[in-house]
Amino acid sequence: MVKKKIYAVRKGKTTGIFYSWDECSASVNGYPGAEYKSFTTKEEANSYLGNSFAVQIEEEKKDQKNTALDGTESTLTAYVDGSFDPSIGKYAFGCILLTPDGEIIRESGNGQDPESLAIRNVAGEMLGAMYAVQWAINHGYPSLTIYYDYEGIAKWAKGDWKAKNKRTQQYAEFMNGKRSYIQLSFQKVKAHSGDHYNEEVDKLAKSALVNGNGIPRISRI
């Protein structure tokens, strides 16, 4: 029988021992310099935390008091992905938003615009990123970190790639136009590498091909 994993977090939004990946990921995702590992026994987890764990907790409390200085407490995290199905002529996006207080928000949608269909799942990837940006602005977040697995999401937004068609140009213009309202950062995640929320947002985008209800106005291009 496979032993259930135990997760120990030395540095994160909440430190200590967790008995599920969902609890652990909520603590470490979006936290700069997070330190954590998985174990099969509580003894190993406690050993990883070390005898100085009490000191570490105090350090974390000090860090939390100082979050107003580095913006961590007010940074929203978003995982985005896109999907495409030529058999039904639709593209879709998935977006998972992780708020600093631990709330998880899942959004998705699909579309059939001919110009967007031409770039397949990339259309969905861009829509997911745009949705995340506008949602963050609408809810008053000063900064957003976007986790993505298609490199164009960051490269078009930052101008590293030249946008050559209408949809990628609109995406680049949208992202650049929002920089005066919010601080954006990007973090590439290797697709299907076991990252919990990357895997979940991939499934969300695929499901939206059939279950999605159009493209929300705030991310429409």
Secondary structure, 3 states (H helix, E strand, C coil): CCCCCEEEEEECCCCEEECCHHHHHHHHCCCCCCEEEEECCHHHHHHHHCCCHHHHHHHHHHHHHCHHHHCHHHEEEEEEEEEEECCCCEEEEEEEEECCCCCEEEEEEEECCHHHHCCCHHHHHHHHHHHHHHHHHHCCCCEEEEEECCCHHHHHHHCCCCCCCHHHHHHHHHHHHHCCCCEEEEEECCCCCCCHHHHHHHHHHHHHHHHCCCCCHHHCC
